[in-house]
Amino acid sequence: MKSFTPFQLIVVLASALILLFIIAPLAGMFVATSPADLFETAKDIEVQQSIKLTLWVSLAATVVFSVAAIPFSYLLARKSFPLKSIVTGIIDLPIVIPHSAAGIAILGFVSRNSLLGKAGSAIGLDFVGHPAGIAVAMAFVSLPFLINAARDGFSAVPERLEKAALTLGASPSRVFFTIALPLAWRNILSGLILMFARGMSEFGAVIMVAYHPMISPILIYERFGAFGLKYARPVSVLFILISLAVFILLRMLARNKEQKPVHHA
Amino acid sequence: MLKIDNLSLSLPGFHLKNISFEVADGEYFILLGESGAGKSLLLEAIAGLNKIHEGSIKLKGKEISNEKIQQREIGLVFQDHAVFPHLTVNENISYPLKHRHLTAEERSKRIKPIISTLQISHLLNRRPATLSGGELQRVALARALVQKPKVLLLDEPLASIDSMLKSDLRALLRQINRDGQTIIHVTHDFDEAVSLADRIAIIDNGKIVQTGTPHEVFSNPVSGFVAHFAGIRNFFRVRIERKHDLVTAYPHENVPITLNCVTNSDTGYLLIRNEDILLSAENFESSALNNFEGIVEDIYPVRNGEEVVVNIGIPLHAQVSRESAEKLGLQRGKTIWVHFKASAAKLITV
């Protein structure tokens, strides 16, 4: 039998404790929730609507903001410009500031009196208390995950390949779409999944902008406030299960794409 | 065809200075220089990947130094091929044709003769990750050729190919050139340059130091650097004195070398081939006018015998057979006589 040195034992023990720390509360919650409760909660229209809303608004925020965030990541990976380190720092700002504070900032930004709010009102769109406002709040806190992952992906694409494409007569935009984007796709996809996940789980920023319509994290908070732990638990379990299912599905899709070249080999 | 005039370019830590040369239509032109001499940088400048700071690049009479890369009609094959890893061989080769609005028939008309010359028809559906270095090089060449470039630039195309395949690829490059393709090829390999080039330019430390046919360049090297490339070890800068009919060259004040030539120059370069130098244990009367006593400084085996470095005030390299070396008892520190004819010492004036 393999014997461990004292140091290896300490490392294994520390790892086990950390894993337990993550798993135990979640497992406890799952165990404490009876299948009957779970089934009842799943039938609850309010719960169903909130989960649907959370999923599609986070997805929409991810898709809409990625249109600008991906080219921005490309710029960050390829060009050096004055104050670039400051720009890089700004991108990480939403991760480090309290999300409730971020929510307050966004509320000011999209409220009826703000420039954006007024522009929205002109076309009949009120961000406050509207899925569009929720999407803005979700995007604000989750964009860094996409930008950082995509930037790393673009940085890993050898610049020579892009130079080669230019000498083959491709325009810079064609080089971006046919060389840089496909080669960085693995990282970008991973960034998109992270952004989507982070957006879905956001509570602090969203509650400032829109208590209603209610996304799942706010519904869980409300059930807990109004009815206590027993009633908040099944909603939490259900939301976690659905989130997990979505991630596993997305990861599987991403993996299939990654493995494609190997099949051809 | 392609005329580079006074091109200068500075990058952090490196400069190209006043580069000028001309390449004729259909010519195979080689830029020969050591790593870090600025060869690749020059190629990238011609292709438009590096912006030049001064000078001009004219292609068929048209100034192209401000032209966009994709409009220069110059093909470039990178040293590491830069074949797109996410595309099949076929997709790689068709890449330059995709935006040219050609029909499928026209596309295949362009591709077919090229893949047949390069013998890669069987690789079309493969992914680059499954190809060998030689195969990747052929794919990169095919991809550059389908766009029918006016000039094809090759950056060390044989550097990553094992020696067995090198001669095949050399033959292929010669074939492509014979078919009318103008080629500028960058290398650090002397043999490669001699075997392929119509003309050679030697580049050293960001400057072109000599241009000409391989014969012109290597029989009349104008610098120790060029001579070194040609494998010539005895290459000295000399002062020349003329007395009556006698021309004497001084690589060192105490080493007068008698020459058999006519010149008006006061300085020049002296070249003596290793194999023209005779060694003997004692001085003897012969037709050789140059006889010096010296000390063996170094001796080491080479392909055809022994290379002996004798210090006669200057280090002189001689080549002898192993048998001769043994017979003379050559070893470091031994005193020995060196002989060579006046006609073996070749004077190059610039």
Chai-1 contact restraints between the chains, C-beta under 6 A:
chainA,res_idxA,chainB,res_idxB,connection_type,confidence,min_distance_angstrom,max_distance_angstrom,comment,restraint_id
A,R160,B,F78,contact,1.0,0.0,6.0,A-B,restraint_1
A,R160,B,A82,contact,1.0,0.0,6.0,A-B,restraint_2
A,L161,B,A82,contact,1.0,0.0,6.0,A-B,restraint_3
A,K163,B,L49,contact,1.0,0.0,6.0,A-B,restraint_4
A,A164,B,A82,contact,1.0,0.0,6.0,A-B,restraint_5
A,L166,B,I69,contact,1.0,0.0,6.0,A-B,restraint_6
A,L166,B,Q70,contact,1.0,0.0,6.0,A-B,restraint_7
A,T167,B,A47,contact,1.0,0.0,6.0,A-B,restraint_8
A,T167,B,L76,contact,1.0,0.0,6.0,A-B,restraint_9
A,L168,B,Y95,contact,1.0,0.0,6.0,A-B,restraint_10
A,L168,B,P96,contact,1.0,0.0,6.0,A-B,restraint_11
A,G169,B,Q70,contact,1.0,0.0,6.0,A-B,restraint_12
A,G169,B,P96,contact,1.0,0.0,6.0,A-B,restraint_13
A,G169,B,Q147,contact,1.0,0.0,6.0,A-B,restraint_14
A,S171,B,Q70,contact,1.0,0.0,6.0,A-B,restraint_15
A,P182,B,H86,contact,1.0,0.0,6.0,A-B,restraint_16
A,L183,B,H86,contact,1.0,0.0,6.0,A-B,restraint_17
A,P261,B,R127,contact,1.0,0.0,6.0,A-B,restraint_18
A,H264,B,R127,contact,1.0,0.0,6.0,A-B,restraint_19
A,A265,B,R127,contact,1.0,0.0,6.0,A-B,restraint_20
A,A265,B,T130,contact,1.0,0.0,6.0,A-B,restraint_21
